[in-house]
């Protein structure tokens, strides 16, 4: 049956009048009369009959009144974006892919926020994959978080925050014995952090503009291994300011501004458009964004 006929039937059974039903539906009495004729043929019942100057419902119409109203409300809930969504009833597992440093910095905040609203939601955190991976398109990852690039053309993105890089070294490093200028920064040995083994990046380009170069003595795949190595050596690494202050202090490490004009990191998140209208996924995206911005606000001046 045409859903519009059900809406006409609902209006007729609520108003017991063709003219008032037409006014309620924003159409003409003639259109409602034709729809009533179709309804009578379909149902096999007159539905509304004359009683003096008005109309009264038949017993069959009275049986249908509540059922039709409930059916239309159900249809509206199905078709209305996000209608009826309540996070507390959500039972779902989301998958978030990000660099290890971001995961460690936001995982606690994110899980606490979600537990307060949706105790049955779980999160699987995945490390960054190779560039250009199709995980979002294939549906194996719900959200990719970090410095976005090499995405499939249909992927949707949302910028979250900008964070500068800072240097990090053990608190007793000789580098801290005097003001850290660009030559002192370039003179020490560095730890490169790359899951792909890359040695050079924006820091090296900025140094080259000043006729300087640094030595990348070691390349490690994660920020955790870089911090542990910096604790045990005179090697210097890069990190985000204020992102993991307790861990930095506990490891006996100290951060310092990089004496170079280097663009900050633009952090964002990406997802496949198949999930854009899903209220649960939208709820998760909003919590990821808030969890990233919370430590970022403490980091930025």
N, C-alpha and C positions, 0 to 999 in steps of 0.2 A: 504494500500500500504506500502511496505517496505520503511522505512525512508531513507535507503541507495539509493534507486532508485530516490528519490527526490533530493538527493545530486548530483547524476549523472546528472539528468535533469537540475539542476541549473548550473552545470559546463558546460554542453553542450550549454545551452542557453546563457551563458556568453562568451564562446569561439568560438561557431559556428565551432567546429573542434573536431573530436574524439580524435586525438593525443594530442592536447593541453589540452583537458578536462582530459585525462588520466594523463598527467603530473601534472596538477593541483591537481588531487585527489591522486597522488602517486600510481597509478596502471598502468596496461598495456592497450594499445589500444584494445586488444581483449576482455578484461573484459568490457570495456566501450561499445564496439560494441554490445555485448550480452545484456547489460543493455538497450541500445537504442532500440534493437529489442523488449524487454519486454515492454518498455515504449510505443512504437508505438502500440502494441497490446492492452495495457491497455487504452490508451487515444483514440485509434481509429483514429490516425492522424500520418502522417510521421514525423512531428515535424521538422526535418532537411532534406533538399533535396540537391542534387548535383547542383552546378552552376559553370561550368568550373572546375577549380582545387580545388575549395572550396565548402562550404556548406552554405546554407542560411535557416533561420527559416521560417516556414509556418505562416500564419496569426494566427492559433491556438497557435503556440509556442510563438508568440509575446504577445498574451493575457495572457499566463501562466507565462511569465518570471518574472514580478514584484510580482505576487501572490505567486509563488514558493519561491522567495527570502525572502519575508516577512514571509511566513510560517516557513521556516527553522530558521530564526532569532528568531521567537517566540518559536520554540522548543528548541533552544539553551538557551534562557533565562529561560525556565522552568527547564531544566536539569542542568544548571550551578549553583553551590552553591552560593547563595547570589547575583546572577546576578540581576541587576536592583533594588536592595534594596536602598531606600532612607528614612532615618529616618524621614524626615520632613513630609512624606506622611503616616507614621505609625499611625494607629488608633487602640489602643489595651490597655488592662488593665493587668498589671503584679501583681502577688502576691508574697510578700517577707515575710518570717517568720524568726524572730530573737528575741533575748532577748531584753527586754525593753531598757537597757542601750545602746545597739548598735543602736537600732532604733532611739532613741532620738539624738544620736551623729551624725548619717549619713543622716537622713531623709531630712534635709534642704539642705545639699550639693547635695544629689542625685536628688531631685526634681528640684533644680536650673539647674543642668547639663542637665537633660533630657528636661526641658522646652526650653532650648536654641536650642536644635536640633530637638525635636519632641513634639510640643505643644499639640498634641492630644493623648499623652500617659498618662495614669493614673496608680497609684500604690496603691495597698491595702496592708497595713502592718498588719501582724498577730503576736500575741505573740507566744512564744515557746509552743509547745504541749507536751504531754507526750512522754517520750523516746520511740523510736522504732515506732513512728507513720508512717503510710503509705501514708502521704499526697503527697509526691513527686511522688510515684508510681501511686497514684490515679489521679494525675493531679490537685488537689485542691491548690497546692503550686508550684510556678515556681522555687523559689530559697529558700534554707534554709541557713541561715547565722549564724555563731557562732563557738563554739567548737564542732566539728562534732563527732558523735558517734552513734552507734546503727542504722546504715543505712542499707537499703536493699542492697543485694550484687551487683545489677546492677547499683547502683547510682554512678554518676561521681562526683568528687570533685576537687577543686582548692584551694591550700593554698594561703592565702592573707597576713597575717602579724603575728608577735608575740608581745604581749604586757604584760608587768609585772603588777602585782597587787600592789596597794598601800593602806595604811590605810587612813581613813577620819573621822574627828571628828569636833565638833564645835571649832571655833578659840580660845575660852577661856577655853578649856578643861585643867585640871591640868596636863594632860600627856605632854603638851608642856612646862611645867615649867622647865624641865631638859632633857638631852639627852635621847632619846627613845631607850633603849636596849631591849633585848628579854624578860627579866623578867618584865620590866615595861609594855611591850606590852601584855604579858600573864596575868598580874594582873588586867587589866581593864575589864569591862563587854563588851561583843561584841553583834553585831546584825548579825544573820545569814540571808542570802538571798537565798531562794529556793522556787520555785513554788510548789515543792513536799514536803516541810517541812523538808528537810534534815538538820541535825545539824552539822555534821562533814565533813571535807574535807582535802585538802592538807596542809592547815595551821596547822590543829590539828596534822597531821602526823609529820610535821616538828618540832612542839613543843614537841611531845612525844619523839622524838629522843634526845632531850636535857633534858628529865625528867620533862617537864613542861606541863601544860594543861591550857586552857582558859575556861571561862564560857560563853556559848552562852545564854544570858539572854532572847533574843527575836529572833524569826524567822519570817521574813516577805517575801511576795512573789515577791516583785519588788525592784529595786534599788531606784526608786523615794520615796517609803515609807521608805526605809532605810535612805536616806539622810534627809528626813523631821524629822524622829525620832531622828537622830543624832544631828540635829539642836536644838532639844528641850530637850536633855538629855546629860548625860555623857557616853553614849554608843558609841562604835567605830564600824565602818563598813569598808567594802572593796570596792574599785572602781578601775577604770583605770586612770592612770596619765594623766592629761591634757585633758581628753576626753570632759568634759563639764565645762570649766573654768569659764565662765560667771555665770552659774547656781551655781557652787560651791561658788564663791565669793558672789553672791547675797544672798545666804542662810546663810552666815556667817560661812562657813565651811573651813577647812584647811586639805590638804593632807600631808602625811608623808611616807617615805620609810618603808617598813616592815623589821624589823631586823632579817630576816630569809632567808635562801637559798631555795626559792620556785620557781619552774619552771614557766616561763611565760605562758600565755594563747596562744595557737595556734589557730588563727581564720582562718576559711576557708568558702567556700560556696559549696553547693551541688545542683545538679539538675538531672533530669531523662534524660537518653540518647535519649529519643524521641525528646528532644528539642535541641540536640547538633548541628545539621546542620541548624536549623532555624535561618535565619539572624537577625530577630527581637529579638529573645531570646539571641542570641550571643551579639548583641548590648547592651541589658539590662545587661547581665552579666559583660561586660566590664565596664559599668558605675558604677555598684555596687562595683566592685573591686577597681576602682579609688576612689570612695567615701569613702571606708573604709581606703584606704592607705593615703588619704589626711590628716585626723586628726591624723592618726597613725604616720606620718612623724613628725608632730609637737610634738608628745608625746615622741618619742624616742630620746635619746641623739645623 
